[in-house]
Amino acid sequence: MHRWKSVRTARAGTSASMGYCIRVRGPALRMHRAVFAYVMGAPRRAVRRVAWRSGVSFAMALVIVILTTPSCGASFEGLVCDAPLLICEDICVDPTADPGNCGGCGTTCGPLERCADSGCSAFCGPGSTLCDNTCVETDFNPVNCGGCGISCSDGEVCSLGTCAERCGGGTSLCFDRCADVLNDRNACGQCDRRCASGELCFEGECLTQCPSDLAQCDGHCVDARWDPSHCGGCNAACAPEEFCTDGTCADTCTGGASNCDGRCVALASDKLHCGACLNSCAPSEVCTEGQCSVDCSAGLTDCSSDCVDTAFDRSHCGQCDTPCAGAQECWRSRCLTPRFDGTVADAFEQLPMRDLADLPSISEFTPAGRVGLYIGRGLTFLYYDATGAQWIDLLNSGFESPRLASFAWSSDDLFLAGDGQLHEFNPIAGMSASSPAFRSAPGTQIAHDDDGNLFYMSHLGGVVRVDGASRLNSVDTSQRLAVTMPRVAFDSLTQRVYLVPRFDTNLIFEYDPLTSTFIAIPRPPVTTIEGAFCTDRSGHLYIRGALGQVWQFTAWTQEWKQVADTPFSLHPGAVCTATADGWLYFYRSPWLARLRLF
């Protein structure tokens, strides 16, 4: 038997004690309509059919209808609403606050509006303001700083709604804006970490839910014991003259809490008011029994009351008080000396142009003793002679160069992976050969280490290693990655292979061939890597950005920064390479440009 769901509602214009109107839906509502049709002359079998479907007799159906149609005026539709509620599509709605029926049935407010007092008005939610039909955070927006249309000057940032020379109030500069990396979903823990959909940011970590002692309100974790906007529960705001103390709005702070700038706080544990109002602890400290003390999070070490990452700190490399010397940098707890320090020229130098089919392959890195670079597409194979600043057509390589792949050096030969073959070409003698190899992912780049060993990605997502001496193949399947024209580059300083399994994403892995370890590095500020992806063999990655920006990743800082703009617009057909003599090249048919590395 169906269960009928009814809601008791006091009839309009009367008190609840005088009678009840009952909201009937489902089977009961169908019976009301059937009996009404019978009274108006419809056949009796119509009521019997509805009653039978609901498991009751015809007589019982009449009794049900009589009992659920009281004298308070309910229609045969079975629903009467208290004023100011309206019946809209068979339900009671509040036209003063319902965004789908604001002021009347069917009047819908826009996505950035709410319904208040029967009218639609702009609404962006907590922390945001509507400026030119866009919700912005006026606390951090440099063109709407503290209010719509208030722009900060060049060199200034917007910090907590005020234009300033630097970020304050515990915020950090993330690209062009100040961000609270402890609570900002778009910069959680670090500038380039964005929490996934459904996650929130709490103390620099992306979480699916708040810790058990906190409440999740409007996408933030709040302490409902002391938060006047969420006192005792989400959106339970205290009056302006009240305090939130132990989850209750009150005229004064109670339960041992103290009034600090209009807010009740526990001086024994509050980081902003530790032991006394406005006595704030450092970001790496916690407040315990009214005293600030160092509490290094996972991955950090307490070195003389400073929390440091000994994997990357030059003054504490590997362990406290173990500094790197001179120009050395600390990477993965080791002091290394880069060939290039990451400084680049201010602008690109344009070189002689040469037209070539779109999406070419390029030599991955030109080692010491050689100058220039090699580019191929289809059966065309070209050499750019940097000394003579000229393009030279080479003899036919004997195999086709695929789209957006790369050549890698081993001894005096260039190698290319494709079609289950490892193609070998000697550009001086013009001789080529092919040998069976693990099937490569279409368009994969191939990289070489300092010993002539080759690396590329297989069609199944493993990392293939080709021994430089024996040419024997092995494949690492410890982590299979979905691949689409993968980018591959080797770095001599870190002795790591850098992988972009899918060129249409911005996910980059650092791969250790000795331990088969994959580590995801911070994502770059671009949505896709596309074609241009190379290293300078000194701990720096280079990729392309929209409209020609060049981005550099530094291994020992784990940060991305923009270094220059190419003189031509890049697109997926662009490729890049570096040379041992200190040049970074970008090619997009027919343009070639280079940037000096220092």
DOLO-847706 format. One record per atom (N, C-alpha, C): x, z, y. Coordinates in steps of 0.02 Angstrom, whole numbers, plus 50000, padded with zeros to 5 digits. Example, Ala and Ser with C-alpha at 12.3 -4.5 7.8 and 13.67 -1.06 7.14 Angstrom:
% DOLO-847706
506605039049716;506155039049775;506605039049835;506425035449888;506845035749947;506455039450002;
This chain:
% DOLO-847706
500425000049940;500005000050000;500445000050062;500224996350111;500584996250174;500535002950209;501055004750245;501035010750287;500905008450358;500385011350387;500205009450456;500575013950504;500875010950552;501245014650602;500815015350665;500665021650684;500245022650743;500605027250792;500485026450855;500775030550908;500215033450949;500195040050956;499655043450993;499805042851068;499335040451106;499425039351177;498825041951215;498925046251264;498365048751303;498025043051339;497335042851336;496985037251366;497045037351442;496995031451470;497085030651542;496535034451579;496735038151630;496255041551672;495985047951644;496195050151585;495945056251555;496545060351532;496395066751516;496925070951489;496955069951414;497525072151388;497615071251316;497105075251276;496855080751305;496385084951268;495705081751259;495555076551298;494885073451295;494845068251240;495395066351210;495385061251159;496035057551156;496125053251108;496735049551099;496595042251090;497025038251119;497025031051103;497565029951053;497445026051002;497935024950950;498155017650950;498805016750951;499075009950951;499125007550879;498765002350863;498754999950795;499094993150792;499494992250741;499844985950732;499854984250658;500084978550639;500154976550570;499484975950535;499394978750474;498774978150436;498174980850474;498254986650509;497684989550545;497444984850599;497914981550634;497724976950688;497354970950658;497584968550600;497234962850568;496514964850549;496414971050527;495744973350508;495294973650569;495574976050626;495174976250687;494914969250703;495364964350699;495164957550717;494654954750667;494754956250603;494294953750552;493604956650560;493564963350571;492904966550579;492574964050643;492954963050696;492664960350758;492374953450745;492734949350706;492464942750689;491824943250648;491804948250602;491214949250561;490614951150605;490714955750653;490174957750698;489924951750737;490384947250754;490194941350793;489904935850750;489824936950683;489484932150641;489914928850588;490554930650583;490984927650532;490774930150463;490934926450409;490744928550341;491054935150322;490694938950281;490944945550260;491584944950220;491674939250186;492264938450144;492914938550184;492874937050250;493484937350291;493754944350294;493284949350302;493504956250304;493754958350235;493384956150181;493594957950113;494294955350098;494464949250122;495114946350109;495664950450142;495564952350205;496064956450240;496114963350207;495554966350190;495564972950159;495924972750092;495774967450052;496094966749987;496844966249993;497084962450042;497814961850053;498134968550072;497734972950103;498004979450123;497864984850071;497524983050016;497424987749962;496844992549972;496344990850013;495774995150024;495134991150014;494574994850008;493924991549999;493644989350066;493094985450064;492764983250125;492504989250164;492194994150128;491915000050162;492475004050195;493025004850159;493585008650187;493855005050249;493864998450248;494104994750307;493684996350367;493004996650358;492564998250414;492705005350440;492825010050394;492965016950414;493605017250455;494125013550432;494765013550467;494685010950538;494295005550544;494205002650611;493835007450656;493325010850629;492945015650670;493395021350693;493815023950646;494235029650663;494785027750713;495015021550711;495565019450756;495305015950818;494645016450831;494365013650892;493985019150928;494335023650962;494015029350994;493675027151059;493355032151089;492945030751149;493345029951212;494025030351207;494415030051268;494525022951292;494245018151259;494245011551287;494725006751255;495005008351197;495455003551165;495074997351146;495384991751156;495064985451139;495154984251065;494854978851041;494944977250970;495654975150956;496044973951009;496754972750998;497104979250980;496774984950988;497034991250964;497544994551008;497614992651071;498144995451113;497894996851183;498005002951204;497865004951273;498485008351300;498715006551359;499335009251388;499185013651448;499565019051455;499515023251513;499795019651574;499475020651631;499765018051694;500425021651707;500945018151731;500935011151755;501115006051702;501075007851637;501275003151585;500784997251581;501044991551559;500644985551551;500694983151478;500184979551456;500214976351390;500514969451400;501104968451372;501434961951374;501624960051303;501334954651279;501454952251211;501354957651159;500784961151165;500564965951115;500954972451114;501344973851166;501684980251169;501614983051240;501714989651246;501704992851312;502394992351343;502434990051404;503074989551440;503004992951507;503574994951533;503604998151599;503844992951649;503404989951688;503604984551734;504064986951790;504124993551798;504574996051851;505304996151829;505424995651762;506114996251738;506294991351682;505804987551656;505944983051600;506244976551626;506894974951609;507204968851635;506884962451609;506504962851554;506164956951528;505464956051556;505194961051589;504524960751618;504534964751683;504964962751729;505094966551789;504574964951843;504124969651857;503594968551906;502984965251877;503044962551817;502484959251784;502724955951720;502254954351676;502424951351611;502804944851620;503364944151584;503734937951583;504234936951639;504264941551686;504744940951741;505404943951718;505904939551705;506534941651675;507094942051727;507464947451726;508044948151771;508644944351743;509094942451787;509684938751767;510184943151730;510734939951702;511224943751662;511604948951702;511654948051769;512004952851811;511524956851854;510894957551829;510384961151866;510074966551822;509774971451854;509384976451819;508704977151854;508224979951819;507564980851847;507494987951872;507344988651936;507254995251967;506684994752018;506204999252013;505634999352059;505264992652059;505184989852000;504804983551989;505144977452020;505784977952036;506134972252064;506824971452032;507064965152027;507724963751999;508254964652054;508784968052038;509324969052086;509994968452050;510514966652088;511174965552059;511434971952027;511754971151968;512024977051933;512594974751889;513164978051895;513754976251856;513984981551808;513674987251808;513884992551763;514414996851794;514585002351761;515065007251789;515745004051802;516025005451860;516705003251876;516744996251904;516184992651908;516194985751932;515724984851991;515874979852033;515464978152091;515334970652091;514744968652110;514564961552113;514844958452177;515304953852171;515594950252228;515544942852214;515164939252255;515074932052247;514834930352176;514324934052152;514024932852087;514504934152029;515034937952041;515504939651988;515624947151990;515614950351932;515754957451928;516514958551929;516744962451976;517464963751982;517594971251986;518194973251966;518404980151972;518744981052040;518394983552088;518664984052155;519224989252159;519314993152107;519874997852105;520544994152096;520514988152064;521134984752046;521154977352066;520614974652094;520594967552109;520924966152177;521474962252179;521844961452242;521484957352295;520964953652277;520584949852327;519914953352343;519764958652309;519174962752323;519374970052314;519844972352353;520154978852343;519764984252382;519404988352346;518994993552377;518324991152400;518204984552399;517574981552420;517634974052419;517074970652419;517074963352416;517414960252477;517854955352464;518164951552518;518754954952551;518964960752527;519544964252556;520164962152517;520574957852545;521154955152510;521794958852530;522214959952481;522864963052494;523354957652518;523844959652557;524354955052583;524844953252527;525244948052540;525764946152492;526244951952482;526414953252419;526854958752404;526504965252392;525844965452404;525464971552393;525054970952329;524874976652302;524434976952244;523834981252262;523304980552223;522704984652234;522734990552185;522824996352212;522895002352172;522345007352189;521885008252143;521325012952151;520935011452215;520815005052229;520415002952285;520775002752351;521435003452351;521835003252412;522424998652404;522554994352454;523134989952452;523764994152462;524254993252418;524864997252422;525454993152397;526054995752410;526654992252388;526764992852313;526504998052283;526584998952211;525965002452182;525905002052117;525335005052083;525415012652082;524865016152091;524865023452091;524335026152046;524255032752048;523725035952010;523785035051935;524405034451910;524505033751838;524405026651812;524325021751857;524235014751836;524905011151835;524925005451800;525525001451795;525384994351818;525904990951842;525834984051864;525834979551803;525284976051791;525224971351735;525104964451764;525644960451764;525634953851793;525464954351868;524854953251890;524704953451961;524204958851979;524084963651935;523584968851949;523814975551921;523564980851951;523684987551925;523184988951869;523424992051817;522994993451760;523145000451733;522615003651712;522675010051678;522785008651604;523405008051583;523555005851515;523335011051463;523135016951484;522885021851437;522155020651419;521785017151464;521065016351453;520805009251463;521225004551484;521004997751500;520994993451437;520414991051418;520354986851358;520744980451363;520864977851424;521224971651433;521974972651440;522204978851442;522924980351445;523014987251413;522904987651349;522884994051314;523574995951287;523895000751318;524545002951296;525104998851324;524984992351333;525454987851365;525064981951395;525394978651442;525034973751483;524714968151443;525044965951389;524804960051354;524404961651291;524174967851285;523784969651227;523044970351246;522634965951220;521914966051234;521554968351171;521124973351178;520754975851121;520254970651097;520134970551032;519664965751003;518954967651022;518504962851011;517794964151024;517554970050983;517204974751015;516954980650981;517434986450983;518044985351007;518534990851013;518544993551084;518794999651091;518895002651157;519605005251160;519835006551221;520515008751231;520515016251248;520905020051210;520955027251223;521685029351214;521965031951268;522665034151268;523135028651242;523005022451264;523445016951249;523365013951180;522855015851143;522735013251076;522045010251072;521985004451039;521345001351027;521005004750968;520405007450979;520055011150927;519355008250918;519085009050858;518395006850846;517905012350865;518145018550870;517715024050891;518145029550923;517835033650963;518195038950998;518365044650951;518875048650968;519015054650929;518395059050924;518365063150873;517755066950857;517535071650913;518015073950955;517825078751007;517625075351072;517605068651073;517415064951133;516815060551119;516475058651173;515885054351167;516055047351194;515765042251164;515865035451187;515305033551235;515475032751298;514985031251350;515225025251390;514815019951392;514965013951431;515655011151414;515835011251350;516465008351328;517065012751340;516975019051358;517525023651370;517425030051331;517975033351314;517935039851282;517935045251336;517425049351337;517365054451389;517265061251356;517465066451392;517365073351370;516725075851403;516195075651365;515535077451392;515485084851409;515995088651395;515985095751415;516115096651490;516505091751519;516725092651589;516575086751633;516345081251606;516245075151646;515565075451682;515555075851749;514915076451785;514485070251779;514765064451759;514365058451750;514055058051680;514345061851634;514105061951565;514115069051540;513745073351571;513765080651558;513315082351499;513615083751442;513225085351383;513015079251344;513065073351372;512885067051339;512985061251387;512975055251360;513095049251400;512575048451455;512815046851514;512405045351573;511965051251595;512115057251571;511755063251593;512135066051653;512005063251711;512385064851771;512125071251804;512585075351828;512395081251866;512245079251938;511865083451972;511725082352043;512385082852083;512415079752142;513035079752181;513325086652193;512895091652201;513145098352217;513275102552153;513175099552094;513255103352033;513925101751999;514125106151953;514715105251912;514505104351840;514925100851802;514815100451730;515285105551697;515005110551667;515415115751637;515175116951566;515605115451519;515455116351448;514815112651428;514735106451455;514175102251437;513525103751471;513535108051522;512925109851557;513045109351633;512565106551669;512605106251741;512445113151770;512885115551813;512795122251841;513055122451912;512865127851948;513085128552017;513815130452022;514085133651971;514795135751971;515095134251902;515755134151899;516105133251835;516065139651795;515945138851730;515885144651686;516335143651625;516325148451582;516695147951519;517445147551528;517715150551580;518435150551590;518695144351625;518255139651645;518465133551679;518575135051754;518985130951786;519135131751857;518905125651896;518725126751958;518505121352002;519115118152035;519265112052015;519815108252043;519535101952075;519515101852141;519275096052178;518575093952156;518125098952148;517435097452132;517295096052060;517775097452016;517685096151945;517915102151905;517535104151855;517725109751813;518245107351762;518795110751758;519335108851713;519585114951676;519885113751617;520205119051579;520945118951596;521175123451637;521875123351660;522355124151602;522125126751546;522575127751490;522755121251454;522345115951463;522445109851424;522375103451463;522185103651527;522065097651566;522725094851593;522895088551575;523535085551596;523585084651671;523015083651705;523025082651777;523035089251816;522845094551782;522805101151815;523075106351765;523705105851750;523995110051698;524245116651726;523895122051712;524075128651737;523835130051807;523745124651847;523505125251916;523225118551938;522765118751985;522465112452009;523005107752036;522925101352018;523355095952042;524075096352015;524215100751969;524875101051937;524845096551876;525015090151886;524935085151833;525575084551791;525475083351727;526035082251681;526245074951683;526865073651663;527105066751659;526735063051604;526745056251606;526375052451555;526575054251483;527215056051473;527445057451405;527345064751386;527025068751430;526945075851417;526215077551401;526125083451371;525465086151359;525435093051391;524825095351402;524725102051431;524525106751375;524935111651362;524805116551310;524865123551339;524325127351336;524295134051364;524535134251437;524335129151474;524495128951546;525195126751561;525575124151511;526255122051522;526335114751500;526685110651542;526825103651524;527415103551476;527355099751424;527905099151376;527905092051348;528495089751327;528575083051300;528225082551233;527845077251225;527515075951162;527575068451149;528115066451120;528245059351109;527775056651055;527455051151071;527005047951024;527405044450969;527055041850920;527385038550864;527835032850889;528445032650863;528915027350882;529375029350938;529245035050971;529665037351026;530045043651005;530625044751039;531055050451023;531175054451087;531175061051080;531305065451137;532065065751148;532295062551202;532995062751221;533045066151290;533265072351290;533335076251351;532695076251392;532145077751358;531475078351388;531185071651410;531475066151389;531205059451401;531015056351334;530415053451331;530215049851271;530485042751275;530915040851230;531215034151232;531125030751165;531135024151168;531115020051108;531835018251090;532125021851044;532835020851027;532965014050996;532445010350980;532545003650954;532744998651009;532565000351073;532684995651127;532994998751189;533145005151189;533405008551248;534165008051251;534445004951304;535165003951310;535555010551314;535245015751340;535585022251347;535535026451284;535055024751241;534945028551179;534815023651123;535305019551107;535195014151059;535305016550988;534775017150951;534805019650882;534715027050878;534975030750927;534885037950930;535045040251001;534865046351016;534965049051084;535705048851104;535815047351168;536485047551198;536975042851164;536725037151141;537155031951113;537055025651154;537425024951211;537325019351256;537675012951232;537385007251253;537705000851241;538204999551297;538744996151282;539284995051330;539184988551368;539424988551431;539454982451471;538814978551473;538874972151452;538304967551454;537894967651391;538034972451347;537654972851285;536934975051297;536504973051252;535804974951253;535634978251187;535134982751190;534924986251130;534324982651099;534404980651037;533864977251001;533834979950930;533254982650912;533144985450845;533704990350828;533864994750877;534355000250867;535074997850861;535214991550880;535894988950878;536084986250946;536704987350966;536964984651029;537214977551016;536954972651051;537134965651042;537354962651109;537774957551104;538024954151165;537734947151168;537264945851212;536964939151216;537424934051249;537374927851226;537754922451258;537484921051328;536824921051334;536494920051398;536094926351412;536114928851474;535784935151489;535044934451508;534794928351508;534094927151525;533984924751596;534514924751636;534454921951703;534444914351699;533994911251736;533934903951736;533944901451808;534074894951815;534064891851881;533364892051911;533334891251976;532684891652010;532244885551998;532544879951983;532154873751976;532454869251923;532034864951895;532244860051846;532614854251879;533044851251840;533384845051860;533074839251822;532834834251858;532534828551825;533074823751801;532974820951741;533464816551710;533164809651699;533574804651680;533314797951669;532734797951619;532224794051634;531634793751592;531724788851534;531354790051480;531344785351424;530674786151389;530314780651383;529654780751353;529714781151277;529264784951247;529244785751175;528534787351156;528354785951094;527684787551071;527534794951082;526904796351092;526694803251108;526854808051050;526904814451066;527014819851018;527654818750977;528234818451009;528854817050972;529134823250937;529644822050894;530034827450864;530684827950903;530994833950904;531594835150943;532084839350904;532734838450917;533234842550883;533144849850905;533154854450856;532964861350869;533464864950914;534114863850904;534624866950946;535264862850938;535614861650992;536234857850989;536814862750989;537184863350933;537704868350928;538314866550971;538794871250974;539404870351013;539784864250988;540104860751034;540484854851017;540084848451024;539434849151037;539004843351046;538644844051113;538444838551140;538054838651202;537444834151193;536924835451233;536324831351230;535844833551176;535384828951159;534864830551111;534614824251078;534264825251022;533994819650983;533234820150983;532904814450990;532174814050990;531964808350945;531434809350906;531184804050863;530434803950860;530154798050847;529434797350836;529334790950797;529014791650738;528944785850696;529634783650671;529784777350676;530444774750655;530944774450713;530724776450773;531174776250831;531574782850834;532234782050844;532674787950847;533134787050906;533134791950952;533514791451014;533984797251023;534524796051059;535004801351077;535084801251152;535014807351183;535154807751254;535854810551262;536294806351291;536984808251303;537024811851371;537094818451369;537094822351430;537714820951472;538274819051440;538884817651479;538804811351520;538534806151489;538444799851524;537764799051556;537334804051548;536654803951576;536304797451557;536294795851492;535984789651470;535664790551401;535164786451387;534834786251323;535164781051279;535244782751214;535564778151167;535104777351107;534954770951090;534554769551031;535004770050970;534794773850919;535174774750858;534914770050804;535324769350752;535104765350695;534494768550663;534114764350629;533504766850597;533674772550549;533324778050556;533464783850515;533244782950442;532794778150430;532564776950362;531944780850344;531704785150388;531084788850376;530734789850442;530084791250438;529694792050499;529704799250523;529784800050588;529754806750619;529034808350633;528784813950607;528074815750618;527964818450688;527334820150702;527164822750768;527394829950776;527684831350834;527844838150856;528264842050806;528664838650765;529104842150719;529774843250754;530294844950716;530954845750745;531484844150693;532084842550717;532664841450675;533114847550679;533444849150624;533904854850624;534584852650598;535104855450627;535794853750608;536004857750546;536384854450502;536754857750449;537364853450437;537944856250449;538574852350450;538524847050503;538604840650484;538574835250533;537934831350530;537454833850492;536844830050481;536234833650512;535744829450529;535104831950552;534604831750495;534194836950489;533714837350434;533004837750461;532544834850423;531834834850441;531444835950377;530934840250379;530514841550321;529854837750327;529654834550273;529014830950275;528854827550209;528214827650191;527964823950132;528314826150067;528454832550060;528774834949999;529494832749992;529784830750047;530474828450048;530864831950103;531514832750092;531964834950144;532384828950164;532264826350223;532604820350247;533244822250283;533784818650268;534434820050296;534694813750332;534954814650392;535174808850431;535814810550467;536314806150459;536944806850495;536924802250555;536854805050616;536764800750675;537384796650693;537974798750670;538574794950685;538644788950639;538574790150574;538644784750526;538004780750517;537444783550540;536814780050532;536574779950460;536804784650419;536614784950349;536074790350339;535614789050293;535074793750280;534974794550205;534674800250187;534514801550117;533924806450116;533584806650059;533024811150051;533074814449983;532854820649979;532854824249916;532214828349911;531984829649849;531364833449841;531444840449870;530894843049899;530894849649928;530194852449924;530134859049936;529464861949939;529054858249992;528434856849974;528004853150019;527914856950085;528054853650140;528024856850205;527334856350236;527184860850282;526574860150321;526644854150366;526134850050373;526184844050416;526394845950487;526904842450513;527134843650581;527544849850590;527764853150536;528144859250544;528814857950579;529014862550622;529694862350647;530154865050593;530794863250598;531294865750552;531864868550593;532124874250572;532654877650610;533254878850565;533834879750596;534444881250558;534774887550585;535064891550540;535434897450561;536164895550572;536574900550586;537274899250602;537694897150542;537424898050481;537774896050420;537524889450392;537084886050429;536834879550406;536244880050360;535974886050348;535364886650308;534764884450349;534274881250316;533694878350350;533074882450334;532614882550382;531984886150374;531404881850400;530864881650362;530244878450385;529664881750348;529044879950366;528454882950335;528144877950286;527944880650228;527634876450177;526894875450193;526584870750158;525874869250169;525434875050148;525704879750108;525314885550086;525454891750129;525854890950182;525964896450228;526554900850213;526974899050164;527584902850151;528164900250193;528704904050194;529304902050230;529804899250180;530004893050190;530474889650145;531174890350173;531654892150129;532364892450148;532744887450105;533144883350138;533564878450104;534284880550114;534624881850058;535314884050062;535754878550092;536164880450142;536564875450177;537094872150135;537324875450082;537844872650040;537554868949980;537124872249942;536874869349880;536244865049889;535914865849946;535274862449960;534714864849914;534814870549880;534294873249838;533744876349881;533114875449860;532534877849896;532284884449868;532064888849911;531694894749890;531154895949941;530604898949919;530044900049964;529834907349962;529744910350020;529514917250026;528764917250033;528424919849983;527684920049984;527434927249993;527864931750018;527654938750026;527074939350075;527014934550121;526454934550167;526264927350181;525714925150153;525484918350164;525074918050229;525264913450272;524934912850337;524584906150342;523994906050371;523644899750384;524064895550433;524174889250416;524634885150456;524294878950483;524464877250544;524274870850576;524854868850622;525234863750602;525814861350641;526224867350665;526494871450619;526834877650639;527474876450678;527614881050724;528224880950764;528724885750731;529354883550727;529874887550694;530514887050736;530834892850749;531464892850787;531884898750763;532544897950764;533004903250743;533384905850803;533514912550803;533904915550857;534534918750828;535114916650854;535754919050828;535874926350844;535664928550903;535794935450923;535434940350878;534804939350866;534394943950826;534414942250752;534664936250735;534674934050665;533974934050635;533494931850676;532794931550654;532534924450662;532054922850619;531684916550625;531024918150660;530864914450712;530234915650749;529734910250728;529134912550712;528624908150682;527974908350722;527694902550733;527004901950758;526624898150704;526264901650659;525944898250603;525454892850625;525074894250678;524594889350704;524764887850777;524914881650792;525124879950860;524544880350910;523924881050884;523344881550929;523154888850941;523604893550926;523504900650942;524114903150980;524114909550998;524694912551031;524994918250989;524884918050923;525144923250878;525844921250854;526344925450868;527044924050852;527314929650808;527674927750754;527984932550710;528744932250714;529054938050707;529774938550699;529904939750625;530274935150594;530374935350521;531104936850505;531224941850463;531894943650441;532014940650372;532444935550366;532544932250300;532844936950248;533214942150270;533534946650222;533044951550190;532544953750227;532074958750202;531374955950192;531264949650210;530594946550205;530074950450246;530294953050303;529854956950346;529564952650402;528914953250412;528574949850467;528364955050519;528534954050582;528324958350636;528004954050691;527394955550710;527074951850765;527354954350831;527604949750872;527874951650937;527304951350988;527394954451047;526864954151098;526654946951113;526004946051120;525744939251132;525914936951203;526054930551211;526204927951278;525574927251319;525634926551385;525044925951429;524774918851430;524764915451373;524444908951366;524004909251303;523494905151300;523034905551244;523284901751183;523694896551193;523964892651138;524694891051151;525094890451097;525794888651104;525874881151111;525474877451073;525484870151072;526184867651052;526494863151089;527104859851064;527744863351080;527864865051144;528514867551166;528644874651142;529154875551099;529324882051071;530054881751048;530494885551081;531204885251064;531554891751086;532174892751062;532574898551081;533224896151112;533564900751148;534234899151174;534784902351131;534594904951072;535054908251025;535364914551055;535054917251107;535314923151140;534774928351151;534264928351108;533744933351113;533174931551159;533104925051176;532564922951220;532174917251188;531504917851191;531054912451170;530794908951233;530654902551227;530364898751282;529764894851257;529214895151296;528604891451279;528344888251343;527864883951336;527554880851394;526914884451413;526724884051475;526094886751498;525674881151528;525074882651549;524634877651580;524954875051643;524884868651655;525114865351716;525874865551724;526234866751669;526954866151673;527354872551681;527034878451682;527424884551688;527844885751625;528434888351633;528874890051577;528904897651572;528764900251512;528764907451500;529344909251454;529664914851470;530244917251432;530094924151401;530244924851337;530174931251303;530864933951289;530984940351308;531624943551296;531554948651240;531974947851188;531904951851127;532004959251141;532484961151184;532644968251192;532184971851241;531794968151281;531294971351323;530594970451295;530514965751247;529864964151218;529354962251272;529594958551322;529154956551378;529204949151391;528654946351417;528614939451439;528654939051515;528974933951541;528964932751613;529004925251626;528714923251682;528744916151701;529404914951738;529754909551719;530414908351748;530434902251793;530044897151780;530074891051820;529484886551804;529404881351844;528904876151831;529254869551818;529034865851768;529314859251757;529084854551812;529464849251826;529264844551878;528704839951855;528464840651794;527904836651770;527434841151732;526804839151729;526304843051694;526404842451619;526394848151585;526474848051513;525794847651478;525804845451417;525204845451375;525444846051303;525014845751252;525244846751184;525804842051161;525934836651198;526464832151179;527154834251203;527214839751238;527864841951264;528244845851211;528914845051211;529354848651165;529944851351205;530294856351176;530864859151211;531424860651162;532034861251189;532614863151150;533134865951196;533614869551169;534174872251208;534824869751178;535354869951217;536004867751194;536514873251206;537044873251164;537544878551168;537924878451234;537924872751269;538274872451333;537844874851391;537264877951376;536884881451427;536354877551463;535974873451427;535424869651457;534794870551415;534234871051450;533574871151419;533224864651437;533064860551387;532764854051398;532014854151381;531624850551422;530924849251407;530814841751411;530464839051360;530324831851359;529584830751348;529304826351389;528634823751379;528664816451400;528554812051353;528634804851367;528254802851431;528624799451478;529324797351474;529804802051511;529584808251529;529994812451573;530444817051533;531044818251560;531514823051532;531774827251590;531794833851580;532044838351632;532414844051598;532884847051634;533264852651606;533354858151657;533464864251630;533534870251670;534174873751649;534584875651697;535224878851681;535104886151659;535444888051604;535424894851579;536074898451597;536034904751615;536634908551633;536714914651588;
